[in-house]
Amino acid sequence: MAIVQLEDGRIADQFQIGTEPFVLHDALVMMPADYEKLVPQEIEAMKQQRYDNWIAIVTAPPVDAPSDAPQE
């Protein structure tokens, strides 16, 4: 996608990752000096880790909600 300069001086590396129906739209946001220290492989690894964490949450089986009913 694009790298955008934010008003507060940080940059946002906007990205999209995944395949339908599980597509994550996100951004890595940091100061330009910090971003420049990263090699492309580190940036891609950060994006992949974001996706892996997100997909684990959205595909996790539902958790039963606690009930207010008395236990038998």
C-alpha distances in whole Angstrom, upper triangle without the diagonal:
4,7,10,13,15,19,21,19,17,13,10,8,6,5,7,10,14,15,17,19,17,14,12,10,10,10,12,14,16,18,17,20,19,16,18,20,18,18,15,17,17,13,13,16,15,12,15,18,16,15,19,20,19,20,23,24,23,25,28,31,32,35,38,39,42,45,47,50,53,53,55
4,6,10,12,16,17,16,14,10,8,6,5,7,10,13,17,19,21,22,20,17,15,12,11,9,11,12,14,16,14,17,17,14,15,18,17,17,14,17,17,13,14,17,16,14,17,19,17,18,21,22,21,22,26,26,25,28,30,34,35,37,40,40,43,46,49,51,54,54,57
4,7,10,13,14,12,10,7,5,4,6,9,12,15,19,22,23,25,23,19,17,13,12,9,9,9,11,12,10,14,14,11,12,15,14,15,14,16,16,12,14,17,15,14,17,19,17,18,22,22,21,24,26,27,26,29,31,35,36,37,41,41,44,47,49,52,54,55,58
4,6,10,12,10,9,6,5,6,8,11,14,18,21,24,25,26,24,21,18,14,13,10,10,9,11,11,11,14,15,12,14,17,17,18,17,20,19,15,17,20,18,16,20,21,19,20,24,24,23,25,28,28,27,30,32,36,36,38,41,41,43,46,48,52,54,55,58
4,7,8,7,6,5,7,9,11,14,18,21,25,27,29,30,27,24,21,18,15,12,12,10,10,10,9,13,14,12,14,17,17,19,19,22,20,17,19,22,19,18,22,23,21,23,26,26,25,28,30,30,30,33,35,38,38,40,43,42,45,48,50,53,55,56,59
4,5,6,5,6,7,10,12,15,19,22,25,28,29,29,27,24,21,17,15,12,12,9,10,10,10,14,15,14,16,19,19,21,21,24,22,19,21,23,20,19,23,23,21,23,26,25,24,27,30,29,29,32,34,37,37,38,41,40,43,45,47,50,53,53,57
4,5,7,9,11,14,15,19,22,25,29,32,32,33,30,27,24,21,18,15,15,12,12,12,13,16,17,16,18,21,22,25,24,27,25,22,25,26,23,23,27,27,24,26,29,28,27,30,33,31,32,35,37,40,39,40,43,42,44,47,48,52,54,55,58
4,6,9,11,15,16,20,23,26,30,32,33,34,31,28,25,22,19,16,15,11,10,9,11,14,15,15,17,19,21,24,24,26,24,21,24,25,22,22,26,26,23,26,29,27,27,30,32,31,31,35,36,39,39,39,42,41,43,46,47,51,53,54,57
4,7,10,13,16,19,23,25,29,32,33,34,31,28,25,22,19,15,14,10,9,7,8,10,12,12,14,16,18,21,21,24,22,19,22,24,21,21,25,25,23,26,28,27,27,30,32,31,32,35,37,40,40,41,44,43,45,48,49,53,55,56,59
4,7,10,13,16,19,22,26,29,30,31,28,25,21,19,15,12,10,7,5,4,6,9,10,9,12,14,15,18,18,21,18,16,19,20,17,17,21,21,19,22,25,24,23,27,29,28,29,32,33,37,37,38,41,40,42,45,47,50,53,53,56
4,6,9,13,16,19,23,26,27,28,25,22,19,16,13,9,8,6,6,6,6,10,10,8,11,13,13,16,16,18,16,13,16,18,15,15,19,19,17,20,23,22,22,25,27,27,27,30,32,35,36,37,40,40,42,45,47,50,53,53,56
4,6,9,13,15,19,22,24,24,22,18,15,12,9,6,5,4,7,9,9,13,12,10,12,15,14,16,15,17,16,12,14,16,13,12,16,17,14,16,20,19,19,21,24,23,24,27,29,32,33,34,37,37,39,43,45,48,50,50,54
4,6,10,13,16,19,21,22,20,16,14,11,8,5,5,6,9,11,10,13,12,9,12,14,12,14,12,14,13,9,11,13,11,10,13,15,13,14,18,18,18,20,22,23,23,25,27,31,32,34,37,37,40,43,45,48,51,51,54
4,7,10,14,17,18,19,17,13,11,8,6,4,7,8,12,14,14,17,16,13,15,18,16,17,14,16,15,11,12,14,12,10,13,15,12,13,17,17,16,18,21,21,20,23,25,29,30,32,35,35,38,41,43,46,49,49,52
4,7,10,13,15,16,14,10,8,6,6,6,8,11,14,17,17,20,18,15,17,19,16,16,14,15,14,11,10,13,11,8,10,13,11,10,14,15,14,15,19,19,18,20,23,27,28,30,33,34,37,40,43,45,48,48,51
4,7,9,11,13,10,7,6,5,6,8,11,14,18,21,20,23,21,18,21,22,19,19,16,16,16,13,11,14,13,9,10,13,11,9,13,14,12,13,17,17,16,18,21,24,25,28,31,32,35,38,41,44,46,46,49
4,7,10,11,9,6,5,7,8,11,13,16,19,22,22,25,22,19,22,23,19,19,16,15,16,13,10,12,12,8,8,11,9,7,10,12,11,11,14,15,14,16,19,22,24,26,30,31,34,37,40,43,45,45,47
4,7,8,6,4,6,9,11,14,16,20,23,26,26,28,26,23,25,26,23,22,19,18,18,16,13,14,14,11,9,12,11,8,10,12,11,9,13,14,13,13,16,20,22,25,28,29,33,36,39,41,43,43,45
4,6,5,5,9,11,14,17,19,23,26,29,29,32,29,26,29,30,26,25,22,21,22,20,16,17,18,14,13,16,15,11,13,15,13,11,14,16,14,14,17,20,22,25,28,30,34,36,39,41,44,43,45
3,5,6,9,12,15,19,21,25,28,31,32,34,32,29,31,32,29,28,25,24,25,23,20,21,21,17,16,18,17,13,15,17,14,12,15,16,13,13,17,19,21,24,27,29,32,35,38,39,42,42,44
4,6,9,12,15,19,22,25,28,32,32,35,33,30,33,34,30,30,27,26,26,24,21,22,21,18,17,18,17,13,15,16,13,11,14,14,11,11,15,17,18,21,24,26,29,32,35,37,39,39,41
4,7,10,13,16,19,22,25,29,29,32,29,27,30,30,27,27,24,23,23,21,18,18,18,15,13,15,13,9,11,12,9,7,11,11,8,9,13,15,17,20,23,25,28,31,34,36,39,38,41
4,7,10,13,16,19,22,26,26,29,27,24,27,28,24,24,21,21,21,18,16,17,16,12,12,14,12,9,11,13,10,9,13,13,11,12,16,18,20,23,26,27,31,33,36,38,41,41,43
4,6,10,12,15,19,22,23,26,23,21,24,25,22,22,19,19,18,16,14,15,13,10,10,12,9,7,10,11,8,8,12,12,11,13,16,19,20,23,26,27,30,33,36,38,41,41,43
4,7,11,13,17,20,21,24,22,19,22,24,21,21,19,19,19,15,14,16,14,10,12,13,10,9,13,13,11,12,15,15,14,16,19,22,23,25,28,29,32,35,37,40,43,43,46
4,7,10,13,17,18,20,18,16,19,21,18,19,17,18,16,13,13,14,11,8,11,12,8,9,13,12,10,13,16,15,15,18,20,23,24,26,29,29,32,35,38,40,43,43,46
4,6,10,13,14,17,15,12,16,17,15,17,15,16,14,11,12,13,10,8,12,12,10,11,14,14,13,16,18,18,18,21,23,26,27,29,32,32,35,38,40,43,46,46,49
4,7,10,11,13,11,9,13,14,12,14,13,14,12,9,10,11,8,8,11,11,9,12,15,14,14,17,19,19,20,23,24,28,29,30,33,33,36,39,41,44,47,47,50
4,7,9,12,10,9,12,14,13,15,15,17,14,11,14,15,11,11,15,15,13,15,18,17,17,20,22,21,22,25,27,30,31,32,35,35,37,40,42,45,48,48,51
4,6,8,7,7,10,11,11,14,15,17,14,12,15,16,12,13,17,16,15,18,20,19,20,23,25,24,26,28,29,33,34,34,38,37,39,43,44,48,50,50,53
4,6,5,6,9,10,12,15,16,18,16,14,17,18,15,17,20,20,19,22,24,23,24,27,28,28,29,32,33,37,37,38,41,41,43,46,48,51,53,53,57
4,5,5,6,9,10,13,14,17,15,13,17,18,16,17,20,21,20,22,25,25,25,28,30,30,31,34,35,39,39,40,44,43,46,49,51,54,56,56,59
4,5,5,7,9,12,15,17,15,14,18,19,17,18,22,22,21,24,26,26,27,30,31,31,33,35,37,40,41,42,45,45,47,50,52,56,57,57,61
4,5,5,7,11,13,15,12,11,15,15,13,16,19,18,18,21,23,23,24,27,28,28,30,32,33,37,38,38,42,42,44,47,49,52,54,54,57
4,5,6,9,10,12,10,8,12,13,12,13,16,17,16,19,21,21,22,25,26,27,28,30,32,36,37,38,41,41,44,47,49,52,54,54,57
4,5,8,10,13,11,10,14,15,14,16,19,19,19,22,24,24,25,28,29,30,32,34,35,39,40,41,45,45,47,51,53,56,58,57,61
4,7,10,12,10,10,14,14,14,16,18,19,19,22,23,24,25,28,29,30,32,33,35,38,40,41,44,45,47,50,52,55,57,57,60
4,7,8,6,6,10,11,10,13,15,15,16,19,20,21,22,24,26,27,29,30,32,35,37,38,42,42,44,48,50,53,55,54,57
4,5,5,7,9,10,11,13,14,16,17,19,20,22,23,25,26,28,29,30,32,36,38,39,43,44,46,50,52,55,57,56,59
4,5,5,6,9,10,11,12,14,16,17,18,20,21,22,24,26,27,28,30,34,36,38,41,42,45,48,51,54,56,55,58
4,5,5,6,9,10,10,12,14,15,16,18,20,21,22,24,26,26,28,32,34,36,39,41,43,47,49,52,54,53,55
4,5,5,6,9,10,10,12,14,15,16,18,20,21,23,24,26,27,31,33,34,38,39,41,45,47,50,52,51,53
4,5,5,6,9,10,11,13,14,16,17,18,20,22,23,24,26,30,32,33,37,37,40,44,46,49,51,50,53
4,5,5,6,9,10,11,12,14,15,16,18,20,21,22,24,28,30,32,35,36,39,43,45,48,50,49,52
4,5,5,6,9,10,10,12,14,15,16,18,20,21,22,26,28,30,33,35,37,41,43,46,48,47,49
4,5,5,6,9,10,11,12,14,16,17,19,20,21,25,27,28,32,33,35,39,41,44,46,45,48
4,5,5,6,9,10,11,12,14,16,17,18,20,24,25,27,31,32,34,38,41,43,45,45,48
4,5,5,6,9,10,10,12,14,15,16,18,22,24,26,29,31,33,37,40,42,44,43,46
4,5,5,6,8,10,11,13,14,15,16,20,22,24,27,28,31,35,37,40,42,41,43
4,6,5,6,9,10,11,12,14,16,19,21,22,26,27,29,33,36,38,40,40,43
4,5,5,6,8,10,10,12,14,18,19,21,25,26,29,32,35,38,40,39,42
4,5,5,6,9,10,11,12,16,18,20,23,25,28,31,34,37,38,37,40
4,6,5,7,9,10,11,15,16,17,21,22,25,28,31,34,36,35,38
4,5,5,6,9,10,14,15,17,20,21,24,27,30,33,35,35,37
4,5,5,6,8,12,14,16,20,21,24,28,31,33,35,34,37
4,6,6,6,10,12,14,17,19,22,25,29,31,33,32,34
4,6,5,9,10,11,15,16,19,23,26,28,30,29,32
4,6,9,10,12,16,17,20,23,26,28,31,30,33
4,6,9,12,15,17,21,23,27,28,31,30,32
4,6,9,12,15,18,21,24,26,28,27,29
4,6,9,12,16,18,22,23,25,24,26
4,6,9,12,15,18,20,22,21,24
4,6,9,12,16,17,19,18,21
4,6,9,12,14,16,15,17
4,6,10,12,14,14,17
4,7,9,11,11,15
4,5,8,9,12
4,6,9,12
4,6,9
4,6
4
